[in-house]
Every structure is written in structure tokens, then in C-alpha cells.
Amino acid sequence: MTSQVVGLKRDEFLSDEGRHQRRLPESTVGHCPSRLALLLGRAGCSLLVVRRALRVRKRAQPVCLESWGANFRLIQSDDLALDKPQNTEYFTMQSKAMTDLQKALGDISSIKRQVARSTEFRGYGSATMAGTAGFALLAALAQGAWVREPAKHISEYLTIWIWTALVSAALIGLQMQTRSRRMHSGLADEMIRIAVEQFLPAACVGALITVVLVRYVADAAWMLPGLWQIIFSLGVFSSCRFLPRQMAIPGVWYLITGLICTSLGNSRALSPWAMGIAFGLGQLLVAAVLFFNAQEGRGEI
Amino acid sequence: VKSKAASSEGRFAYEGLDRVIHERARLSVLTSLMTNPKGLTFNDLKQLCSLTDGNLSRHLRVLEQEEMLEIAKGHERNRPLTVCRMTVAGRKRFLEYLTTLEQVVRDAEQVTDEGSLTAVRRLAVSRA
């Protein structure tokens, strides 16, 4: 048998766990490391096969087991047991190798996470944000044309604005995926995850509060536009540390418009322009901040 | 076997494993700088990476020659202050390196995992 098997040189194997060589005399185990690598490297095998291949005497077996314990997993199970009693034990190269590999993967992920947390997110595009501003203005026009009295037709009002929100979110999500891959390459998944993590709570609260108000406190449905804007501002604020610093400006805008909307105190808050102006100008502000920062940080990851 | 090998040619070449980054001390220097995009002072780096002055200087010089980081020498309160910062090219190279390294570990994990599964299946078959 040659000393190089399954891509593992005998010397490399020994250098990794040199103590095995010292503890097990060459005469007892023969070409132990290379044969063991060949036997166990891919499939594992029964103890009997290991013993025969390594020409290990039966009484030397406990020494081998003790010595290899750190590198190889010994499976003893009724399910795996073969007919012959000496085959009831089963070796496979696992334990330490798997733990090390998983630890290495964990370390790499941790480095990536740290890098992602200190990197500015560039997955939001200014053109898409400006597009969503356009959607908001179109929705306001549509509401003005088709839902004359939104307080009496709250479901139509909701349909228009929920569809606008869904289409905008889908567009932003789609662009976030493609743009992040281009701008952040290896960090893209981590960056997208963080971006979603930061904004998702606000989106969920907005959706839940809509359900609760419409279903249980229909008289207070006029509060929805104000609440949406305030909750949206919280989402913008929580995403701020991951985005250009100036992103706080649109956050303040949404907070102010939300408070004004709520202060109207009645169904006037359901007016098409209460939403149209707030989200139309707000998203344009977001687009402007992204645009000017993209100019400054061109080429950065 | 030949065609299979040909089809997966270069599968394990790992071209992205950059020798410059692969050195342990340089890897820790770059990771520290990646997580501090505004840069770190020489002393901060020395402490974060547990390196001596001479060692750190040598590694910083190598990385600077590769244009992976920029070193700004100035003064603060009449004291010399050296600040190191990753360049855009350095960040890109480091991320490519990390991605390749992750692939290497995943490949190794897959082989180990498959080995274990095949073994268990083989046993089950032989028992049946």
C-alpha cells in the first residue's frame, strides 16, 4: 500500500496526530495512519475489517480504540449490529474532524457577520425608492377618483393602500436581492438578512395593528394612516445605523406627518393626500439620500 | 472516471485562497481592519492581534505593498500616530478570500458527512 491515500499523505496524517505514532509501535499497527485513512476516510468500516487491515492483534485493540478515540467515532447500536458478534462495533472518521469543520464554518460566519455589521448597506436603490414614491402618488390619485368617502368604504381604502405597499415591498425586495449581490458580493446574504431583520418588526406591527383596528375598533380606523407613518418612521430609524446617517431625515419626516395625521382626529385623516403626500415625498427624500450617498461612496463595498 | 474528472476540472483549485491573506497574523490584522472601517491605530492593532511592533510593521508593509491597506502617519498632541485603514480593493479581496475559505470547509464537511452516511447505509444493507 502506498503512503498516499485519499489525498492524505502519511506524513501529514502523522504530523496532525503524532502522538498516535508514539503510543502505538509501528510493529503493532503496521502502516496504521495511511491504511486507517483509506479505510475510514470515506465510508468507515467495521472493527473486524480495521483489525485485519492494520494487522492489529485482538489484544491490541483497546489501545487502538483509546488512541483513536479523538479522531474516530465508534458506533455501537442494535440497529447497526451485524450478525457476527465481532462486527457489532463500527468505526467512522467523524467526531473531531466534524467538530473542527463546524467550528471553522462558525468562525468564518462570525467574521462575515462582524464585517457585515460594520458595512453600510447599499442594497436599496434610489431609483426604486423614487418609483415607490410614484406608486404612493398614483394610489392617492386612485383613491381620490374611486373612493370618495373612505370612512364609509374602509375596505376599498385598505385595498388600494395595501396593494400599493405590497407592490412597493416586492419591488424593493427584488432589487435588494440583485443589487446586494452586485454591491456586497460575498456579504450579500448577511447584509440582506440584517436589513430585513431591522425593518421587519415595524412592517409586522403595521400589519397587525391594521387587522386589530379594522376588525375590533372599526370606529378608530381613521387612525390607520397616522399609525402607519409613525410605525414606518420607527422602521426607518432602526435601519439608520446600517444606512447613510442622513436617513434620519426621512425618518423624522414620517414621524411628523404621522403625528399631524393623528392630530386631525377624525376621518379627515383618511384623505388621499394624507397618505399620498406623506409617502410620496417621504420616499423621494429616501431616494435623494441614497442617491447622494451613492455618489460619495462609489466603488465601496 | 476520466470524464468525471474533466467535467469538474478546477473544482478544488481554490484560486481565491490568497497567499497574502492566508498568513495567520495578516488574517487577524485584516479581520480587525474589516470590522473597523474607519481604521485602527498601530497600537490598537498590536493589542488586538497580539503582535510585537516588529512583526506588525512587517505584516503591514506586506499588505500595503499589495495595496490592501493604506497607512496614514500623522501627529496627535505632538505624538506620532499611525492609522491603518483597508482600501476598497483590500475589502474586495478579503471578502473573496472568505468566500473561498468557506467553500473549502464546506467541501471538507461534505466529504466527512457523506462518508458517515455511506457507512451507515452499507451497514443497513449488509444487515438486510
Chai-1 contact restraints between the chains, C-beta under 6 A:
chainA,res_idxA,chainB,res_idxB,connection_type,confidence,min_distance_angstrom,max_distance_angstrom,comment,restraint_id
A,R42,B,G115,contact,1.0,0.0,6.0,A-B,restraint_1
A,A43,B,G115,contact,1.0,0.0,6.0,A-B,restraint_2
A,A43,B,T118,contact,1.0,0.0,6.0,A-B,restraint_3
A,A43,B,A119,contact,1.0,0.0,6.0,A-B,restraint_4
A,G44,B,A119,contact,1.0,0.0,6.0,A-B,restraint_5
A,L80,B,L123,contact,1.0,0.0,6.0,A-B,restraint_6
A,T92,B,S116,contact,1.0,0.0,6.0,A-B,restraint_7
A,T92,B,A119,contact,1.0,0.0,6.0,A-B,restraint_8
A,Q94,B,S116,contact,1.0,0.0,6.0,A-B,restraint_9
A,A97,B,T112,contact,1.0,0.0,6.0,A-B,restraint_10
A,M98,B,T112,contact,1.0,0.0,6.0,A-B,restraint_11
A,L101,B,V105,contact,1.0,0.0,6.0,A-B,restraint_12
A,L101,B,A108,contact,1.0,0.0,6.0,A-B,restraint_13
A,L101,B,E109,contact,1.0,0.0,6.0,A-B,restraint_14
A,A104,B,V105,contact,1.0,0.0,6.0,A-B,restraint_15
A,L105,B,V105,contact,1.0,0.0,6.0,A-B,restraint_16
A,I108,B,L101,contact,1.0,0.0,6.0,A-B,restraint_17
A,I108,B,E102,contact,1.0,0.0,6.0,A-B,restraint_18
A,I111,B,T31,contact,1.0,0.0,6.0,A-B,restraint_19
A,Q114,B,T35,contact,1.0,0.0,6.0,A-B,restraint_20
A,V115,B,M34,contact,1.0,0.0,6.0,A-B,restraint_21
A,V115,B,T35,contact,1.0,0.0,6.0,A-B,restraint_22
A,S118,B,T35,contact,1.0,0.0,6.0,A-B,restraint_23
A,S118,B,P37,contact,1.0,0.0,6.0,A-B,restraint_24
A,S185,B,L95,contact,1.0,0.0,6.0,A-B,restraint_25
A,G186,B,L95,contact,1.0,0.0,6.0,A-B,restraint_26
A,G186,B,L98,contact,1.0,0.0,6.0,A-B,restraint_27
A,G186,B,T99,contact,1.0,0.0,6.0,A-B,restraint_28
A,G299,B,V88,contact,1.0,0.0,6.0,A-B,restraint_29
A,E300,B,V88,contact,1.0,0.0,6.0,A-B,restraint_30
A,I301,B,R91,contact,1.0,0.0,6.0,A-B,restraint_31
